[in-house]
Amino acid sequence: MHTTTLDVARLAAMDAQKATRLLKGVRAAALAGRSSTVGPRAEIGESWRRALSSGLDPDGDNHAGLLALSEVERRRQHSPLAEVLPVLRDALVSVADAAQHIMVVSDAEGRLLWREGHPSVLKLADTLGFEVGADWSETAAGTNGVGTPLVTGRPVQVFSAEHFVAAHHTWTCAGAPIVDPRDGRLLGVVDVSGPLSTMHPATLSFVTSVARLAAAELRGRHFAALERLRTVAAPVLCRVGGRALAVDDDGWVAAVTGMPPTDRLALPKSPRAGRIWLPSLGMCTIEPLPGGRLVRVGDEAAGPGPATARRVVLDLSRPRRCTVTVSGDAGDWTQELSPRHAELLLVLALNREGRSAAQLAQDIFEDPTRTVTVRAEMSRLRRRLAEVLAHRPYRFSEDVRVEVVQPDHPADLLPHSLSPAVATARGRLP
């Protein structure tokens, strides 16, 4: 049987009720495991499979408990998205209100922290549990414009019965993730939602553009903070003998002396003042600066003997929050990974004998000619993990023990990844 895959343009061209009937039929067939002449969009079908594997009830109300207002306020105060909330409001709220939509902003766990828009739609959202403090992650609410972008890391528009939970079929939503440009960390999702009758295919492009605008605002604030740190650090670096860097709390370099410039230095979370071993530089000394830290590099910081990395833990158990932890004589060091770096380190962990640039290109892109991209990414990785990663071929150092922490469900192993090597790894999970 030939199956036609739905697309946004086809759905938008239909009458809302007709589109709903079609989507309900597609959903019913998919949930029952039946073949159908019309199939869901790829991103929706993948989300349905994740929801089914998690045991979520497609016909339940699935209303998770609300956070206490004190906890919501605490999360708001600690969220970098609070800095760009005016940008999101200015761009989205008036448009959403006129179109009988609402705007919501979630944190990285899918908890709704802010919600504004048309009053009548706000009341309708209350009946769906789409309110401040609610959990709209995929595991709690199934396929939706908040939880699904948090898993895939991509903008998603969800129409009517594309929602996994039947109670949400009167709803349409378009959500885009916002990533912190300082460290690549997923901060949350901005979403525009409303009744099915108000759906428009251009909504997703608009929301995506606003999410990028918010990220650009964060980037601009970051550059301004680095400039302030550079001004403070300049007289200090002039007095320092040897190699030294002035960095912010995320390791971004504001100024450097006695060594080639670099964009970023991998630091532990909340590093303390004093001696510390860094994979890219060896033993260093850290001193506080207003708005950052002074990192001194050199033999005077090294102490009586060299520090050695002995263990690497690649933690892939949380979608979109992958980390690598290096343990050695001088303590532990943890760094969050970009999706691409997580893919590369997983391949190297599964192939301890090493991989050439062409082999990695085949593993990641299914194209052995894309060696330039691989070499550039591996160069960035080796700047952070200089004493852990070797090259020619690319591999983990032989004297380092490597462990991979995998998720419980195969579909949650780097769910954003389309690489053949990751697909093979998913197939090996029990």
QUIZITA-V62898 format. One record per helix or strand. SS is the DSSP state (2 for helix, 1 for strand). FROM is the first residue (numbers start at 1). TO is the last residue. Records with the same first field share a line. If there is no record, write none. Layout:
# QUIZITA-V62898
SS = FROM-TO / FROM-TO
This chain:
# QUIZITA-V62898
1 = 4-5 / 38-39 / 101-107 / 111-117 / 135-135 / 156-159 / 171-179 / 186-195 / 243-247 / 252-257 / 264-264 / 274-278 / 282-289 / 292-297 / 309-315 / 323-328 / 331-336 / 355-355 / 389-390 / 394-396 / 401-405
2 = 8-13 / 16-32 / 42-54 / 69-78 / 80-98 / 119-127 / 138-141 / 147-152 / 160-162 / 166-168 / 196-198 / 203-239 / 299-301 / 339-350 / 357-365 / 371-384 / 410-412 / 420-428
